[in-house]
Amino acid sequence: MDLTSPRYDGESLVNLSNSILKMFGAKEKNAPLKNVELSGRKAIIILVDALGWTGLERMGKIEDVRWVMDRST
């Protein structure tokens, strides 16, 4: 099985949270996501972190979360 390493080069959950802070005009504590500009007045975020890629692959068999797997490839 191949392992996927975390993306600490500007594409992690830390960077996502700072992109959201930036979107709402709050002070960022770290760099926002690279090459992503968020805009709007509201945000709905679903974070799946500790589950891991293997867990997501298993969940891909469930219709309610299949769209997550389709967008990640």
C-alpha positions in Angstrom: 0.0 0.0 0.0 1.3 3.5 -0.9 1.1 6.1 1.8 0.1 9.7 1.1 2.1 12.2 3.2 0.5 15.3 4.6 0.9 18.5 2.5 2.8 20.9 4.8 3.9 23.0 1.8 0.9 25.4 2.0 -1.9 23.0 1.3 -2.9 21.7 4.7 -5.8 22.3 7.2 -3.8 25.0 8.9 -3.7 26.9 5.6 -7.4 26.3 5.0 -8.3 27.8 8.4 -6.1 30.8 7.6 -7.8 31.2 4.2 -11.1 31.4 6.0 -9.8 34.0 8.5 -8.6 36.0 5.5 -12.0 35.7 3.8 -13.7 37.2 6.8 -11.1 40.0 7.2 -9.5 38.5 10.4 -5.8 38.4 11.1 -4.1 35.3 9.7 -1.7 33.5 12.0 -0.1 31.4 9.2 -0.1 31.5 5.4 -3.4 30.9 3.6 -3.8 28.2 0.9 -1.6 28.6 -2.1 -3.4 29.6 -5.3 -6.9 29.7 -3.7 -8.9 32.9 -3.1 -12.1 32.4 -1.0 -14.9 35.0 -1.1 -18.3 35.3 0.4 -20.1 36.1 3.6 -20.7 32.5 4.9 -18.7 29.3 4.8 -19.6 25.7 5.3 -16.6 23.4 5.8 -16.5 19.7 6.3 -13.1 18.6 7.5 -12.0 14.9 7.4 -8.5 14.6 8.8 -7.5 11.7 11.0 -9.7 9.3 9.1 -7.0 8.9 6.5 -7.1 8.0 2.8 -7.8 4.3 3.4 -10.8 5.2 5.5 -12.1 7.5 2.7 -11.7 4.8 0.2 -13.8 2.5 2.3 -16.4 5.3 2.8 -16.5 5.6 -1.0 -18.8 2.7 -1.0 -21.4 4.8 0.8 -23.6 6.8 -1.6 -23.7 9.9 0.7 -19.9 10.4 0.6 -19.1 9.1 -2.9 -19.0 12.7 -4.3 -16.0 13.4 -2.0 -14.1 10.5 -3.6 -15.0 11.6 -7.1 -13.7 15.1 -6.6 -10.4 14.0 -5.0 -9.0 12.1 -8.1 
